[in-house]
Amino acid sequence: MPTFIQTENAAQSAEKLALAVAQNLRDTLEKQAHATLAVSGGKSPIAFFQALNQQDLDWARVQIALVDERVVPTSHADSNTGLVRQHLLQNQASAAKYLPMIADHADEGSLKNINQAIEFALQNYVQPDVLVLGMGADGHTASIFPQAPQFDDAIRADYPQTLIHTTPVTAPHERISMTLAAIEATPFVYLAIAGAEKKAVYEQALLKKSQEYPISYVLNSEKVNANVFYNN
Ligand SMILES: O=C1O[C@H](COP(=O)(O)O)[C@@H](O)[C@H](O)[C@H]1O
């Protein structure tokens, strides 16, 4: 059962989430040489990234990865890599190592070879210690989308890879996404959501696992104790 943390506003949510994630990274670094944080993209995480990049920790031993990426060049306006570079890998966090899903030299043409793109992402994959999920108003999380043909594979416990190629029918761009099994293997899992519309979806998703709301598989997983940060 997730722990629901409601804050007064977006700034407070971003700050509290950044403090919690930074502490998880410090705790992990006490036990390991490196700590890996996977973050989501989309429109929501900018304030969190800006709060996190000022946290005092040994960033040189931190690796930043993505939960999911759009299969577009990293210079594209919709690239999650671009968002992370612009807002997270700044200030103190500029010392962190970025683990890319899409190669910087990849263009629209070479990205048509999706097997090559997936292979690149898998070569750079490190199992995260901490993960921050987002959720779309359609209930998708990472790039596991409700009506995508790869949905069953994405939630299969025995899917042979940690990352999967998905083709959403309700959103632009092909995607590369962590699978549910890879999400479930992460010790610290957060979900950050804002607004009444997403809260209503979250409440529906809490009721039972359902393809209608892919986030429901994380929220109702016996392997995950997610902390959910919410502001209206
Ligand atoms: O496409 C994506 O959407 C979700 C949610 O994004 P938001 O813009 O509604 O915050 C995001 O978590 C995911 O990483 C992203 O690729």
Ligand as a Chemical Component Dictionary entry (heavy atoms), coordinates in Angstrom:
data_LIG
# 
_chem_comp.id                   LIG 
_chem_comp.type                 NON-POLYMER 
_chem_comp.pdbx_formal_charge   0 
_chem_comp.three_letter_code    LIG 
# 
loop_
_chem_comp_atom.comp_id 
_chem_comp_atom.atom_id 
_chem_comp_atom.alt_atom_id 
_chem_comp_atom.type_symbol 
_chem_comp_atom.charge 
_chem_comp_atom.model_Cartn_x 
_chem_comp_atom.model_Cartn_y 
_chem_comp_atom.model_Cartn_z 
_chem_comp_atom.pdbx_ordinal 
LIG O1 O1 O 0 5.362 10.848 -21.556 1  
LIG C1 C1 C 0 5.611 10.886 -20.372 2  
LIG O2 O2 O 0 4.614 11.148 -19.504 3  
LIG C2 C2 C 0 4.688 10.890 -18.099 4  
LIG C3 C3 C 0 3.801 11.908 -17.417 5  
LIG O3 O3 O 0 4.204 13.184 -17.879 6  
LIG P1 P1 P 0 3.525 14.538 -17.464 7  
LIG O4 O4 O 0 3.918 15.489 -18.551 8  
LIG O5 O5 O 0 2.044 14.339 -17.376 9  
LIG O6 O6 O 0 4.105 14.876 -16.147 10 
LIG C4 C4 C 0 6.107 10.907 -17.590 11 
LIG O7 O7 O 0 6.139 10.401 -16.283 12 
LIG C5 C5 C 0 6.997 10.114 -18.529 13 
LIG O8 O8 O 0 8.339 10.059 -18.035 14 
LIG C6 C6 C 0 6.980 10.780 -19.862 15 
LIG O9 O9 O 0 7.866 10.177 -20.801 16 
# 
loop_
_chem_comp_bond.comp_id 
_chem_comp_bond.atom_id_1 
_chem_comp_bond.atom_id_2 
_chem_comp_bond.value_order 
_chem_comp_bond.pdbx_ordinal 
LIG O1 C1 DOUB 1  
LIG C1 O2 SING 2  
LIG C1 C6 SING 3  
LIG O2 C2 SING 4  
LIG C2 C3 SING 5  
LIG C2 C4 SING 6  
LIG C3 O3 SING 7  
LIG O3 P1 SING 8  
LIG P1 O4 DOUB 9  
LIG P1 O5 SING 10 
LIG P1 O6 SING 11 
LIG C4 O7 SING 12 
LIG C4 C5 SING 13 
LIG C5 O8 SING 14 
LIG C5 C6 SING 15 
LIG C6 O9 SING 16 
# 
